[in-house]
């Protein structure tokens, strides 16, 4: 199927599109049911503000996730054969499971 894409690809854009759609639809429905023009306009402005903030946060989250993915895939520099557990990095070592006073 050529028209499909992975669910994670550009999902923020899809969310923003639905939010913009609701920013238009909700005031129209409010006007249909008799809400004042000022009330519907205020609702539209509030929804637009929330949508803008969510869009900024989604983009920031995507950039952070992309940065983490790039760091994981990047070759490591520095000394070779480094242990990740910290067992040989100095400090105080106690014998076995005895508590440290």
Secondary structure, 3 states (H helix, E strand, C coil): CCCCCCCCCCHHHHHHHHHHHHHHHHHHHHHHCCCCHHHHHHHHHHHHHHHHHHHHHHHHHHHHHHHHHHHHHCCCCCCCCCCCCCCCCCCCCCCCCCCCC
